Amino acid sequence: MSTYLWITLGSALGGVARYALTRLTLDSSSSFPWGTILINVIGCFVIGFFGTLTFPGSRFEVPENIRLFVMIGLCGGFTTFSSFSLQTFDLIRTGELSRALANVVMSVVLCLGSVALGHMVAHRGNAIFAVAANQEEEYTG
């Protein structure tokens, strides 16, 4: 049962964060869904970074409930694929095909790039911390 509570808490916090960021980007998102793209890019970076940094067996391994809290709950509540889909459909429905295509291409490319960047940053961080830990062991040993 505690797993569901962790996911619920993460989803609630992610949803509140998404709403707050949407409100902050409201002015710039009146003609194009910049806020949704930003939210999805940030969420993709976080899931790529955290998923790699805390992978089972890694130096920063965390309990499974924490991974579920962040990756399923927080990122799931924060990212907005359903909003992206509705906004894209609305652009198509109103005849703005070039904007709809731009939204799809930018969202997919930027979000995949953000997952890859998050993964690379965490992977590099793991390597740096491993080297630092080995040097510390040599110094104190």
C-alpha positions in Angstrom: 0.0 0.0 0.0 2.8 2.4 0.7 3.9 2.3 -2.9 0.6 3.7 -4.0 0.9 6.5 -1.4 4.4 7.4 -2.7 3.1 7.6 -6.3 0.0 9.6 -5.2 2.2 12.1 -3.4 4.5 12.5 -6.3 1.6 12.9 -8.7 0.1 15.6 -6.6 3.4 17.5 -6.3 4.1 17.1 -10.0 0.6 18.4 -10.9 1.0 21.4 -8.6 4.4 22.2 -10.2 2.9 21.8 -13.7 0.1 24.3 -12.8 2.6 26.8 -11.4 4.9 26.6 -14.4 1.9 26.9 -16.7 0.7 30.0 -15.0 4.3 31.5 -15.3 4.4 30.9 -19.0 0.8 31.9 -19.8 1.7 35.1 -21.5 4.1 33.5 -23.9 1.9 30.5 -24.6 -1.1 32.4 -26.0 -0.4 31.5 -29.7 1.8 28.5 -29.3 2.0 26.0 -26.4 5.5 27.0 -25.2 4.6 26.2 -21.5 3.7 22.6 -22.4 6.9 22.1 -24.4 9.0 23.5 -21.5 7.2 21.3 -19.0 7.7 18.2 -21.1 11.4 19.0 -21.7 12.0 19.5 -18.0 10.1 16.3 -17.1 12.1 14.4 -19.7 15.4 15.7 -18.4 14.4 14.8 -14.8 13.4 11.3 -15.6 16.5 10.7 -17.7 18.8 12.1 -15.0 17.1 10.5 -12.0 16.5 7.2 -13.7 20.2 6.9 -14.6 21.6 8.3 -11.4 19.6 6.0 -9.1 19.5 2.9 -11.3 19.7 -0.3 -9.1 23.3 -1.2 -8.5 24.5 2.4 -9.1 26.4 4.5 -6.6 23.3 6.5 -5.8 20.8 3.7 -5.7 17.7 4.6 -3.8 14.8 2.5 -2.6 12.3 1.5 -5.3 9.5 3.6 -3.7 11.7 6.7 -4.1 12.2 5.9 -7.8 8.5 5.4 -8.2 7.8 8.6 -6.4 10.0 10.6 -8.8 9.7 8.8 -12.1 6.0 7.7 -12.0 4.5 10.1 -9.6 6.4 13.4 -9.9 7.3 13.2 -13.6 3.9 11.6 -14.4 2.0 14.4 -12.7 4.3 17.1 -14.1 4.6 16.2 -17.7 1.7 16.9 -20.0 1.4 14.5 -22.9 -2.4 14.7 -22.8 -2.3 18.5 -22.9 0.2 18.3 -25.7 -2.1 16.0 -27.6 -5.2 18.2 -27.1 -3.3 21.3 -28.1 -1.9 19.7 -31.2 -5.4 18.4 -32.1 -6.8 21.9 -31.6 -4.2 23.4 -33.9 -5.1 20.8 -36.6 -8.8 21.4 -36.1 -8.4 25.1 -36.5 -6.4 24.7 -39.7 -3.0 25.6 -38.2 -1.2 22.6 -39.7 2.3 24.1 -39.7 2.0 25.0 -36.0 0.7 21.6 -35.2 3.6 20.0 -37.0 6.1 22.3 -35.3 4.6 21.4 -31.9 4.9 17.7 -32.6 8.5 17.9 -34.0 9.7 20.3 -31.3 8.2 18.3 -28.5 9.5 14.9 -29.7 13.0 16.2 -30.6 13.4 18.3 -27.5 12.0 15.8 -25.1 14.1 12.9 -26.5 17.1 15.2 -26.3 16.3 16.1 -22.7 16.1 12.4 -21.7 19.4 11.8 -23.4 21.0 14.9 -21.7 19.7 13.9 -18.3 21.1 10.4 -18.8 24.5 11.7 -19.9 24.8 14.2 -17.0 23.9 11.5 -14.5 26.2 9.0 -16.1 29.1 11.6 -16.0 28.2 12.4 -12.4 28.4 8.8 -11.4 31.8 8.5 -13.0 33.1 11.6 -11.3 31.9 10.5 -7.9 33.4 7.1 -8.4 36.8 8.6 -9.2 36.5 11.0 -6.2 35.5 8.1 -3.9 38.5 6.0 -5.1 40.9 8.9 -4.6 39.5 9.5 -1.1 39.9 5.8 -0.2 43.5 5.9 -1.4 44.2 9.1 0.6 42.6 7.7 3.9 43.9 4.2 3.3 
